[in-house]
Amino acid sequence: MLKALYSNWRRLRRGRPAPARSDIDPNEIGSVLPHIGLFDVEAAPRRYRVRMMGNQIVNWYGCDLTGRYLDEVDFGIGGTGTFEILDQVVDKIAPAYMSGEYTKHDGRKIRYERLFLPLCDTADNVTALIGAAVRLPAGAPILGDCLDI
């Protein structure tokens, strides 16, 4: 799923730092859509609002986060690393891969792989992020985080 989204994003760049949100065609990434998150990037203060959340993520996470800000979401103890990575994606206009595990406040363990990709306006300002997340099976290695993959 992550590789399919990344390949599509790279193709849509066409020599630019990142494609525009309008370049994304849901028909081209149909198999990935249940794993997609689309996030608006607000500048001052920097916040990330969930515009759309795929149904596989909703089922896995336990609720629909559409319309909420990521800083209102239960990432468990120590979940601030996600925001550091997102800020770097925006500041450097670079993709990021994350894998890890956390325990939600309700006690459920979440093991994941995530990909975050910037989307820019015509002035190369990141206005949105598109991402995908998949459940990482128990026993699968956690590779950590990587910016500019």
C-alpha positions in Angstrom: 0.0 0.0 0.0 2.7 2.5 1.0 4.8 1.7 -2.0 1.9 2.2 -4.4 1.0 5.6 -2.9 4.7 6.7 -2.9 5.1 5.7 -6.6 2.0 7.6 -7.6 3.2 10.7 -5.6 6.6 10.6 -7.3 5.1 10.3 -10.7 2.8 13.3 -10.1 5.7 15.6 -9.0 6.8 16.1 -12.6 9.9 18.0 -11.5 8.3 19.9 -8.7 9.1 19.5 -5.0 5.7 17.9 -4.5 2.4 17.5 -6.4 -0.6 19.6 -5.7 -3.6 18.2 -3.9 -5.6 18.6 -7.2 -3.1 16.3 -8.9 -4.3 13.3 -6.8 -6.8 11.2 -8.6 -8.6 8.7 -6.3 -9.1 6.4 -9.3 -5.4 6.0 -9.6 -5.0 4.9 -6.0 -8.2 3.0 -5.5 -6.7 0.0 -3.7 -4.9 2.3 -1.3 -7.9 4.5 -0.4 -9.1 2.5 2.6 -5.6 3.2 4.1 -5.4 6.9 3.2 -5.4 9.9 5.4 -5.6 13.4 4.0 -4.6 16.3 6.3 -4.9 20.1 6.0 -1.8 21.9 7.1 -2.5 25.1 9.1 0.4 27.5 9.4 0.1 29.7 12.5 0.1 27.9 14.8 1.1 24.8 12.9 -1.7 22.2 13.2 -2.8 19.2 11.2 -6.6 18.7 10.6 -7.9 15.4 9.3 -9.8 16.1 6.1 -10.4 12.4 5.2 -9.7 9.1 6.9 -9.9 5.7 5.1 -12.2 3.1 6.5 -9.4 0.6 7.3 -7.8 3.2 9.5 -11.1 4.1 11.1 -11.7 0.4 11.9 -8.2 -0.2 13.1 -7.9 3.0 15.2 -11.4 2.6 16.6 -13.1 5.9 15.5 -13.3 8.3 12.6 -11.0 11.2 13.1 -12.3 13.3 10.2 -12.6 17.0 11.1 -10.4 16.6 14.2 -6.9 17.9 14.7 -4.1 15.4 15.2 -3.0 17.0 18.4 -6.4 15.9 19.8 -5.9 12.3 18.9 -4.8 9.5 21.3 -1.3 8.6 20.1 -0.5 7.0 23.5 2.3 8.0 25.8 5.2 9.5 23.9 3.3 10.1 20.7 4.9 13.5 20.1 7.4 12.0 17.6 4.7 12.0 15.0 4.4 15.8 15.1 8.2 16.2 14.8 8.1 14.1 11.6 5.1 15.9 10.2 6.8 19.2 10.8 9.9 18.0 8.9 7.7 16.8 6.0 6.3 20.3 5.8 9.5 22.3 6.4 11.7 20.2 4.0 9.0 19.3 1.5 10.1 15.7 1.9 8.3 12.3 2.3 8.6 10.4 5.6 8.2 6.8 6.5 7.4 5.7 10.1 7.0 2.4 11.8 6.4 1.8 15.5 4.2 0.8 18.2 2.3 2.6 20.9 -0.4 1.8 23.5 -3.5 3.9 23.4 -5.0 5.2 26.6 -7.7 2.4 26.4 -4.9 -0.2 26.5 -4.9 -1.3 22.9 -1.5 -1.7 21.2 -1.2 -0.1 17.8 1.7 -1.4 15.6 2.0 0.5 12.3 3.8 1.5 9.2 2.9 5.0 7.9 3.9 7.1 5.0 3.4 10.9 4.9 3.8 12.9 1.6 3.6 16.7 1.2 1.2 18.4 -1.3 2.0 21.9 -2.4 0.4 24.9 -3.9 1.8 26.7 -6.9 4.3 28.6 -4.7 5.7 25.4 -3.3 4.1 25.9 0.1 2.9 22.6 1.7 -0.8 23.0 2.2 -1.8 19.4 2.8 -0.4 16.0 3.5 -1.5 12.7 2.1 -0.6 9.6 4.0 -1.3 5.9 4.3 -1.1 3.6 7.3 -1.1 -0.1 7.6 -1.2 -2.4 10.6 2.2 -4.0 11.3 1.7 -7.6 12.3 3.0 -8.9 15.7 6.6 -10.0 15.2 7.3 -7.9 12.2 10.4 -5.7 12.6 9.9 -2.0 13.5 12.2 -0.1 11.3 11.8 3.3 12.9 11.4 6.6 11.1 13.0 7.9 7.9 12.7 11.3 6.3 13.3 11.9 2.6 13.0 8.2 1.6 
